Amino acid sequence: MTIQWFPGHMAKARREVTEKLKLVDIIFELVDARIPVSSSNPMLKEIIQQKPRLILLNKADMADRQVTEEWIAQYANQGLMAVAVNSQAGKGMNRIMKASEEILKEKRLRDKAKGLRPRAIKAMIIGIPNVGKSTLINRLAKRNIAKTGNTPGVTRSQQWIKVGKELELLDTPGILWPKFEDPVTGYKLALTGAIKDTLLNMQDIAEFGLQFLHSRYPDRLMEQYKLNELPKDHLSLFKEIAVSLRYIADEDEPDYEKTAEKIVRDIRMQKFGNLSLDDPESVEI
């Protein structure tokens, strides 16, 4: 299955990001802590090339803390620095500046040796839609500057934002890759609300979510839907949940569509607790 989704404004944004790379010292790549690799646009790696990069694992409060720590260690093994943050609550904001200074330490020492005066760090913040870029900027700036919203694709233009005397941010629109050739990536993005529900079949998204919960958090799954046991067959599991929820359609058949919407909504609302969908041991950075 290939999912095509690349609005015209995103193609334009990619060109503008490429053009403005030379204006910044560092890239802040904002990813969803629940899906660090699945929410990292592979095109961005081509665009930013050797530019210093700081990975910001946003929405860390919604991810499995132990798995997030494993991801930070995994990034370190690859020579990348990663910081767990929660832009909604403003947690981890101080670590961003400290990490930036650490990454740019050698460059700033070279500038000093050349007689160049210290200046504010210029950073470009990039990431896919609905990963929380605008909320992060507002937290860093300590005022509402960037437009926010829960709908993917809110930020449509680039803007420079001053964050005190030490940091200037270039906000960019969220950029998705032209297509998802791997359906699993699409399902993970859908479960975390990064892409519009209309792009994928809701029952397929829910079934993927059930498979994940069945393999990683079976006890939470049974508790949430008051099940005595978990059928190994996912269709049977779907039916059991529908019956437990009393979601019955015509002719006493389970209402699979309504059940699917409920399952996806429950995952997004953290009814199963903090979940990390990307596994550091099985996914390459």
Rosetta blueprint (number, residue, H / E / L):
1 M L
2 T L
3 I E
4 Q E
5 W L
6 F L
7 P L
8 G H
9 H H
10 M H
11 A H
12 K H
13 A H
14 R H
15 R H
16 E H
17 V H
18 T H
19 E H
20 K H
21 L H
22 K H
23 L H
24 V L
25 D L
26 I E
27 I E
28 F E
29 E E
30 L E
31 V E
32 D E
33 A L
34 R L
35 I L
36 P L
37 V L
38 S L
39 S L
40 S L
41 N L
42 P H
43 M H
44 L H
45 K H
46 E H
47 I H
48 I H
49 Q L
50 Q L
51 K L
52 P L
53 R E
54 L E
55 I E
56 L E
57 L E
58 N E
59 K L
60 A H
61 D H
62 M H
63 A L
64 D L
65 R H
66 Q H
67 V H
68 T H
69 E H
70 E H
71 W H
72 I H
73 A H
74 Q H
75 Y H
76 A H
77 N H
78 Q L
79 G L
80 L L
81 M E
82 A E
83 V E
84 A E
85 V L
86 N E
87 S L
88 Q L
89 A L
90 G L
91 K E
92 G L
93 M H
94 N H
95 R H
96 I H
97 M H
98 K H
99 A H
100 S H
101 E H
102 E H
103 I H
104 L L
105 K H
106 E H
107 K H
108 R H
109 L H
110 R H
111 D H
112 K H
113 A H
114 K L
115 G L
116 L L
117 R L
118 P L
119 R L
120 A L
121 I E
122 K E
123 A E
124 M E
125 I E
126 I E
127 G L
128 I L
129 P L
130 N L
131 V L
132 G L
133 K H
134 S H
135 T H
136 L H
137 I H
138 N H
139 R H
140 L H
141 A H
142 K L
143 R L
144 N L
145 I L
146 A L
147 K L
148 T L
149 G L
150 N L
151 T L
152 P L
153 G L
154 V L
155 T L
156 R L
157 S L
158 Q L
159 Q E
160 W E
161 I E
162 K E
163 V E
164 G L
165 K L
166 E L
167 L E
168 E E
169 L E
170 L E
171 D E
172 T L
173 P L
174 G L
175 I L
176 L L
177 W L
178 P L
179 K E
180 F E
181 E L
182 D L
183 P H
184 V H
185 T H
186 G H
187 Y H
188 K H
189 L H
190 A H
191 L H
192 T L
193 G L
194 A L
195 I L
196 K L
197 D H
198 T H
199 L H
200 L L
201 N L
202 M H
203 Q H
204 D H
205 I H
206 A H
207 E H
208 F H
209 G H
210 L H
211 Q H
212 F H
213 L H
214 H H
215 S H
216 R H
217 Y L
218 P H
219 D H
220 R H
221 L H
222 M H
223 E H
224 Q H
225 Y H
226 K L
227 L L
228 N L
229 E L
230 L L
231 P L
232 K L
233 D L
234 H H
235 L H
236 S H
237 L H
238 F H
239 K H
240 E H
241 I H
242 A H
243 V H
244 S H
245 L H
246 R L
247 Y L
248 I E
249 A L
250 D H
251 E H
252 D H
253 E L
254 P E
255 D L
256 Y H
257 E H
258 K H
259 T H
260 A H
261 E H
262 K H
263 I H
264 V H
265 R H
266 D H
267 I H
268 R H
269 M L
270 Q L
271 K L
272 F L
273 G L
274 N L
275 L L
276 S L
277 L L
278 D L
279 D L
280 P L
281 E L
282 S L
283 V L
284 E L
285 I L
